[in-house]
Amino acid sequence: MATEWIQAADEERRPAGVFARHHIHERGLLHETFHCWLVHGEEVLLQTRSSGKKDFPGLLDISAAGHLLAGETVQDGVRELYEELGVRVDFNSLVPLGVIKDEIRLPGFIDKEWTHVYLLEIPKETPFILQEEEVERVEWFHLEKLQQLWAGQEIQAGGRNLKKTDIVPHEDRYMLTVFDGIQRYMALKE
């Protein structure tokens, strides 16, 4: 696999050098990412990360997300929707939720991100073409169930019991901002 080169950023989101992806995470360097949450009414699409992924295999995660590579703009982030889900979309059709700082710390892995977060409303019957090395499956969750899961409650979904440990461990601030953004978006549509 080719080395991914990522632009590091400082606390003011200014460029701070280009590094290989593994160095970004080993050193805990801030960097920019693109996150897009697909919604249909009060339903939110989550992906299950491929069991072959190095980071968080088999866990539920954002509909589509990825690093912005060196030289890319946030507008280039829409490639993640196509690569992971087979969904082509114009950047201008996305609903911005803002830039949220998010950090995940594990032994030997520090993921410090400036996440550019967006929503995209999409029909539930949209056919997805999953990138097998990234995404094992996708499924819709009612927002309330997703909030319960994040709050630490066990939920039933897809014929299985799920716990908070079944979802990628983003910071509470990140997830609560996303939940609030989805709710505000739904309220505007009423």
N, C-alpha and C positions, 0 to 999 in steps of 0.2 A: 504494500500500500504506500502511495506517495505521501511524503511529509506535508502536513497542513501547516501553512505559515499564517500566524495570527498577529494582528496589531494589538499590542498591549496599550493600556490607557492609564492615565493617572486619575486622581480623585475628581478632577475637573473635566474628565473625559477628553483630555488632550492626548495625542499620540505619545507613546513612551517606548518605542522600539518594536521591532518585529521578531517573534520567537516561534520556534516549533511548538506545536500544540502540547506535547508532553512537557516541555519546559514551562509553558504557561501554567499548567496545573501543578507541576512539582514545586514551583516557586510561589504559587498563589498570586500571580499577576492579574490585575484587573484587565478585562477585555470585554468587547461588545458582542452581543448575541441577538438573534432574532427569534421571537416566540410568537406563534399565532395559535389562538384558541378558536376552534371551529364551534359554532353554536347553531342550534335550530330551536327557536323559542327558548324554553327553559332547559333544553338538553345541551350537554357539552360533550364533544368528542374527545376521548382519550385514546392514546396509543399504548400498546404494551410493547416495551422495548424488546428487541430481539434477544434471545437467550445467548447469542454469540457476542453481544456487545461487551466491551471491556468495562464500561461504566454502567452501573445499575441495570444489569441484564434482567429481563423478565418483569420489571416494575412498570406500573402505569405512569404515564407522563403526558406532557403538553401535546396537543394535537400534532403540531409540527414545530420543530425548533432546531437551531444550529448556530454554530459560530459564524461570525462575519470574518471572512478571510482577509488577509492583508490586501489593501487596495479596493475592497468592496465597500459599498455604501449600504445603509439599512434597506434601501429599495431593492438591492440585490438579494436580500434575505428571502424574498418570495420564492426563490429557487428551492428552498426547503420544502415548501408545500408540494412542488412538482416532484422533487426527488423522493420524498418519503411517502407521499400519498397519491401522486399522479394527478394533482389538482393544479391546473393553470389558472392564474389569477393576476389581475392588474393591481399593482401596489395601491393605486388610488381608491380601490374598492374596500380596503381594509379600514377598520375603525381603530384609531390609536387609543391605547390606554395609558401611554406614557412610558418613560424610561425608569425602570425600577432596579435598584441595586439588590443583588441576591448573592448569597454565599453559601456554599456547601463544603463542609470540612470532613474529610475522612483520613485515615492514616495514609500518608504518602500522596494525598490528592486534596488540593484546595482549589475550588472552582469559584472565583470571584468575578461576577459579571455585572456589566451594565446591560440589562435586558431591555430591548426595544419590544414592547408588548402590544399585540394587536388582536382584534376580534375579526372574524369573518362569518357572516351568516350564510349558511349553505343548506340546500335541501337534504333531508335525511336519506333520501334515496340516491344521493350522489354515488356513482361507482368509484371506488378507490382502487388504485393500483399500488400495492404496498412494496416498498423497497425492502426485500427480505433480510438483508444484512443489518437493517436499522429497525424495522417494525415487524413484530410478530402478528399483531392483529389490532383492530380498532373497535371501539364500542362506545355507544352513547350512554351517558349518565345524566339523570336529572340533577340540576344544580343543587337542590336541597340534599340529595344523597351524597354528592361530592363534598358539600360543606360538612355533613355529618362525619364522613370518612376522615376529612382533615381535622375535625375536632376530636378525633380519637375514638369515635364510635365504630363498632363493627357493622358493616352493611352487607346485604345480599345483592349481588349483581351478576348477571351472566351465569346463573346457576352455581355460584360459589360465594363463600364468605370472604370479605375483604377487610383488612385492617389498615391503619395508617402506614404501617411498615411495607405495604404493597404499592406505595406511590413514592416517586422520587422525592427525597427530603428537601424541598425548597424551604426558605425561611417563611415563618408565619406572615411577616409583613408582605412578602411577595404574593402569597396565595390569597390573603385577605384583600389586597388591592385588586387582584384579578376577579375575585368573587364580587366585590363592590362594583367593578367596572361592568361586569356582565349584568348585574342587577340594574344599574343605571341605564345601560343600553336597552334592556327589556322595558323599563319604565318609560323611556322616550318613545318607544314604538307603540305604546298603548294609547 
